[in-house]
Amino acid sequence: MIRYSAFIFILIGLNGIFSNAGTVLTQKEKAQLVGWNRQLADKKDYEGYYPREMCGKELPTAMDENLVPPFVKAGENLGAYCREIRTKVSTICRNDEENKAKLVKNINRIQCHLGKVDETSFKIDKGVLHFTFGPKSSNLSEHFLAFFEEWEKTASK
């Protein structure tokens, strides 16, 4: 339990480093962020161990703090959005050895960013899959697959 708690605090600390500075969260929003980070870090949860099982490595996933207020206000589960993309990456690893090699080589972590209300976009930069979205974003897996197909064409050159 101590290791798990320490991991959560490290994850929250890293989230603060990578998140947009200046976001001030209410106590309710801070508590919700802790809960979402716990969900993402839970190795007992099926989706928590899925990346390690399918891709052969962890895919740490973090959320920018400025995502929290609009998702709390909309009553949406921010962690589920980030988790869906991590799971989709894992599924690609499971289903295609060639693509698995590309993903494992090019993605070391996932960072979730706030976009426009219904925006969904992706970028891979220096080992980070940047996932930008808003509380009204939909069809996340389909958007990721379309991005991946385009990225794959340029990555194989």
C-alpha positions as CSV (number, residue, x, y, z in Angstrom):
1,M,0.0,0.0,0.0
2,I,2.9,2.4,0.8
3,R,4.4,1.8,-2.7
4,Y,1.1,2.4,-4.3
5,S,0.6,5.6,-2.4
6,A,4.1,6.8,-3.2
7,F,3.5,6.0,-6.9
8,I,0.3,8.1,-6.8
9,F,2.1,11.1,-5.3
10,I,4.9,10.8,-7.8
11,L,2.4,10.6,-10.6
12,I,0.6,13.6,-9.3
13,G,3.9,15.5,-9.0
14,L,4.8,14.6,-12.5
15,N,1.4,15.7,-13.6
16,G,2.1,19.1,-12.1
17,I,5.4,19.4,-13.9
18,F,3.9,18.6,-17.3
19,S,0.6,20.5,-16.8
20,N,-0.1,24.0,-17.7
21,A,1.2,26.4,-15.0
22,G,-1.3,28.8,-13.5
23,T,-4.3,26.4,-13.2
24,V,-5.8,26.8,-9.8
25,L,-8.0,23.9,-8.9
26,T,-10.8,23.9,-6.2
27,Q,-10.6,21.2,-3.5
28,K,-13.3,19.2,-5.4
29,E,-11.3,19.4,-8.6
30,K,-8.1,18.4,-6.8
31,A,-9.9,15.4,-5.3
32,Q,-11.3,14.4,-8.6
33,L,-7.8,14.7,-10.3
34,V,-6.4,12.4,-7.6
35,G,-9.2,9.9,-8.2
36,W,-8.6,10.0,-12.0
37,N,-4.9,9.6,-11.6
38,R,-5.5,6.6,-9.3
39,Q,-7.6,5.0,-11.9
40,L,-4.9,5.5,-14.5
41,A,-2.2,4.1,-12.2
42,D,-4.2,1.1,-10.9
43,K,-2.3,-2.0,-12.0
44,K,-5.0,-4.3,-10.6
45,D,-7.4,-2.8,-13.1
46,Y,-7.5,-4.7,-16.4
47,E,-6.8,-1.5,-18.4
48,G,-4.0,-0.6,-16.0
49,Y,-1.9,-3.6,-16.9
50,Y,-3.0,-3.9,-20.5
51,P,-0.1,-1.8,-21.9
52,R,2.6,-3.8,-20.2
53,E,0.8,-7.1,-21.2
54,M,0.3,-6.1,-24.9
55,C,3.1,-3.7,-25.7
56,G,5.7,-5.1,-23.3
57,K,6.2,-1.8,-21.4
58,E,4.3,0.6,-19.3
59,L,2.6,3.6,-20.9
60,P,2.4,6.2,-18.1
61,T,-0.5,8.5,-18.8
62,A,-0.9,12.0,-17.3
63,M,-3.4,14.7,-17.6
64,D,-2.9,18.5,-17.7
65,E,-4.5,20.2,-14.7
66,N,-6.4,22.6,-16.9
67,L,-8.4,19.7,-18.2
68,V,-10.0,19.2,-14.8
69,P,-12.4,22.2,-14.4
70,P,-14.3,21.7,-17.8
71,F,-14.6,18.0,-17.3
72,V,-15.8,18.3,-13.7
73,K,-18.3,21.0,-14.9
74,A,-19.5,18.7,-17.7
75,G,-19.8,15.7,-15.4
76,E,-17.4,13.7,-17.6
77,N,-14.8,11.2,-16.5
78,L,-11.5,12.7,-17.7
79,G,-9.6,9.5,-16.8
80,A,-11.8,7.5,-19.1
81,Y,-10.8,9.6,-22.1
82,C,-7.1,9.2,-21.5
83,R,-7.5,5.5,-20.7
84,E,-9.4,4.9,-23.9
85,I,-6.4,6.1,-26.0
86,R,-3.9,4.1,-23.9
87,T,-6.1,1.0,-24.4
88,K,-6.3,1.6,-28.1
89,V,-2.5,1.8,-28.3
90,S,-2.3,-1.5,-26.4
91,T,-4.8,-3.1,-28.8
92,I,-2.7,-2.1,-31.8
93,C,0.3,-3.7,-30.0
94,R,-1.7,-6.9,-29.5
95,N,-3.0,-7.2,-33.0
96,D,0.0,-6.3,-35.2
97,E,3.6,-7.1,-34.4
98,E,5.0,-4.6,-37.0
99,N,2.9,-1.8,-35.6
100,K,3.7,-2.9,-32.1
101,A,7.4,-2.4,-32.8
102,K,6.7,1.2,-34.2
103,L,4.6,2.1,-31.2
104,V,7.0,0.7,-28.6
105,K,9.9,2.5,-30.3
106,N,8.1,5.9,-30.6
107,I,5.8,6.2,-27.6
108,N,7.0,6.1,-24.0
109,R,4.1,8.0,-22.4
110,I,0.8,9.6,-23.1
111,Q,0.0,13.2,-22.2
112,C,-3.6,14.5,-22.2
113,H,-4.2,18.1,-23.1
114,L,-7.2,20.5,-23.1
115,G,-8.4,21.4,-26.5
116,K,-11.6,23.1,-27.8
117,V,-14.9,21.7,-26.7
118,D,-15.2,19.0,-29.3
119,E,-11.6,18.9,-30.6
120,T,-9.7,15.6,-30.9
121,S,-6.1,15.6,-32.1
122,F,-2.9,13.7,-31.7
123,K,0.8,14.3,-32.1
124,I,3.9,12.1,-31.3
125,D,6.9,14.2,-30.2
126,K,10.1,13.0,-28.5
127,G,8.5,9.8,-27.2
128,V,5.3,11.4,-26.0
129,L,1.9,10.8,-27.6
130,H,0.1,14.1,-27.1
131,F,-3.7,13.7,-27.0
132,T,-5.7,17.0,-27.2
133,F,-9.4,16.9,-26.6
134,G,-12.4,18.6,-25.0
135,P,-15.3,17.5,-22.9
136,K,-17.6,17.0,-26.0
137,S,-15.0,15.1,-28.0
138,S,-16.3,11.8,-29.3
139,N,-15.2,8.8,-31.4
140,L,-11.8,8.9,-29.8
141,S,-10.6,5.5,-30.9
142,E,-11.6,6.2,-34.5
143,H,-9.8,9.5,-34.4
144,F,-6.7,7.8,-33.0
145,L,-6.8,5.1,-35.7
146,A,-7.0,7.7,-38.4
147,F,-4.1,9.6,-36.9
148,F,-2.1,6.4,-36.5
149,E,-2.6,5.4,-40.1
150,E,-1.3,8.8,-41.3
151,W,1.5,8.8,-38.8
152,E,2.5,5.3,-39.8
153,K,3.0,6.4,-43.4
154,T,5.5,9.2,-42.4
155,A,7.1,7.1,-39.6
156,S,8.1,4.3,-42.0
157,K,10.0,6.7,-44.3
